[in-house]
Amino acid sequence: MATTKKTAAKGKSYDGFTEDEVAAMKEHAKELKSKQDPTEAQLAKIAGMADGDREMAQRLHDLIAAEVPELSPKLWYGMPGWTLGGKNVCFFQDAAKFKARYATFGFSDEAKIDDGDLWPTSYAINKLTPAIEKELLTLVKKAVRS
């Protein structure tokens, strides 16, 4: 994981955010102002990913569109995300995003995946197998249909 650095923005300094995190926040600000079609923006972001992650992100994009059509694709902090009623429910984070050794599929607090007092909200993915696709789709469906 990247180290914490002091970053200057408009004469102010902030401790605690890495350069990658600051870049993600800037991407999010651009997304909020963008007039680009959200699906096109998501597909363009996916197309720019490294091999492996690109294939996983594209497959998730296709699966979610087919199996959970109530979710809308949208970029979320520079990552492919899916929203319901304008609120982010889940996202795919490629490994390069924060220089991680694996991609991540995660859920926001809008997702209805609660399971007692403790449940995972993100999953590391090295390979998207049919079994993993099924498990993730089950969670995504639960996130919006519970």
C-alpha positions in Angstrom: 0.0 0.0 0.0 1.2 3.5 -0.7 2.7 5.5 2.1 1.0 8.6 3.6 2.3 11.9 2.3 1.6 15.5 2.9 -0.3 16.9 -0.2 -0.7 20.5 -1.0 -3.9 21.7 -2.6 -4.7 25.4 -3.1 -2.3 26.4 -0.4 -3.5 24.0 2.2 -1.8 20.8 3.4 -3.5 17.6 4.4 -2.0 14.8 6.4 -3.3 11.3 6.1 -4.1 10.9 2.4 -1.8 9.1 -0.1 -1.2 10.6 -3.5 -3.5 7.8 -4.9 -6.3 8.7 -2.5 -6.0 12.4 -3.4 -6.2 11.4 -7.1 -9.3 9.3 -6.5 -11.0 12.3 -4.8 -10.1 14.5 -7.7 -11.5 11.9 -10.1 -14.7 11.8 -8.0 -15.1 15.6 -8.3 -14.7 15.4 -12.1 -17.3 12.6 -12.2 -19.8 14.8 -10.3 -19.4 17.5 -13.0 -19.2 15.2 -16.0 -21.9 15.2 -18.7 -20.6 11.9 -20.2 -23.0 9.0 -20.3 -22.3 7.0 -17.1 -22.2 3.6 -19.0 -19.8 5.0 -21.6 -17.6 6.5 -18.8 -17.6 3.1 -17.0 -16.7 1.2 -20.1 -13.9 3.7 -21.0 -12.5 3.2 -17.5 -12.6 -0.6 -17.8 -11.0 -0.4 -21.2 -8.0 1.4 -19.6 -7.4 -1.3 -17.0 -4.5 -3.8 -17.1 -5.2 -7.3 -18.6 -6.9 -9.6 -16.1 -8.5 -6.8 -14.2 -10.0 -5.4 -17.4 -11.5 -8.9 -18.2 -12.9 -9.2 -14.6 -14.4 -5.7 -14.7 -16.0 -6.2 -18.1 -17.4 -9.5 -17.0 -18.9 -7.9 -13.9 -20.3 -5.1 -15.9 -22.0 -7.5 -18.3 -23.3 -9.8 -15.5 -24.7 -7.0 -13.4 -26.4 -5.4 -16.4 -28.0 -8.8 -17.2 -28.8 -10.1 -13.8 -29.4 -6.9 -11.7 -30.8 -4.4 -14.2 -32.1 -2.1 -11.4 -28.5 -1.1 -10.8 -27.1 1.7 -13.0 -23.4 1.8 -14.0 -21.5 4.8 -12.9 -18.0 5.8 -12.0 -17.3 6.1 -8.3 -14.0 7.6 -7.3 -12.6 6.6 -10.6 -13.8 3.0 -10.3 -16.6 1.1 -12.0 -19.6 1.4 -9.6 -23.2 0.5 -9.6 -25.9 2.7 -8.1 -29.6 2.4 -7.1 -31.6 5.6 -6.8 -28.4 7.6 -7.4 -26.6 6.0 -4.4 -23.6 3.8 -4.9 -24.2 0.2 -3.8 -21.1 -1.7 -5.1 -17.9 -1.1 -7.0 -14.9 -2.9 -8.6 -11.4 -1.6 -7.7 -8.7 -2.8 -10.0 -5.4 -3.8 -8.4 -3.6 -0.8 -10.0 -5.9 1.7 -8.4 -4.1 1.7 -5.1 -1.1 -0.5 -6.2 -2.6 -3.6 -4.5 -1.8 -7.2 -5.3 -5.4 -8.0 -6.0 -8.6 -6.5 -7.4 -11.5 -5.8 -5.0 -15.2 -6.0 -5.3 -16.8 -4.0 -2.5 -20.1 -2.7 -1.1 -21.1 0.6 0.3 -23.2 1.1 3.4 -26.2 1.4 1.0 -25.9 -2.4 0.3 -28.3 -4.5 2.3 -25.9 -7.3 2.9 -26.0 -7.1 6.7 -25.6 -10.5 8.4 -25.9 -10.2 12.2 -23.3 -7.9 13.9 -20.4 -8.7 11.6 -20.2 -9.1 7.8 -17.6 -8.5 5.0 -18.0 -5.5 2.8 -15.3 -6.2 0.3 -13.7 -9.2 -1.4 -10.3 -9.7 -2.9 -10.4 -11.2 -6.4 -7.5 -12.7 -8.2 -9.6 -14.6 -10.7 -13.3 -14.5 -11.6 -14.4 -18.1 -11.8 -18.0 -19.2 -12.4 -18.3 -20.0 -8.7 -17.1 -16.6 -7.7 -19.4 -14.9 -10.3 -22.3 -16.8 -8.7 -21.3 -15.8 -5.2 -20.9 -12.1 -6.1 -24.1 -12.0 -8.0 -25.9 -13.5 -5.1 -24.5 -10.7 -2.9 -25.3 -8.0 -5.4 -28.9 -9.2 -5.7 -29.2 -9.3 -1.9 -27.7 -5.8 -1.7 -30.6 -4.3 -3.7 -33.5 -6.7 -3.2 -33.5 -7.4 0.5 
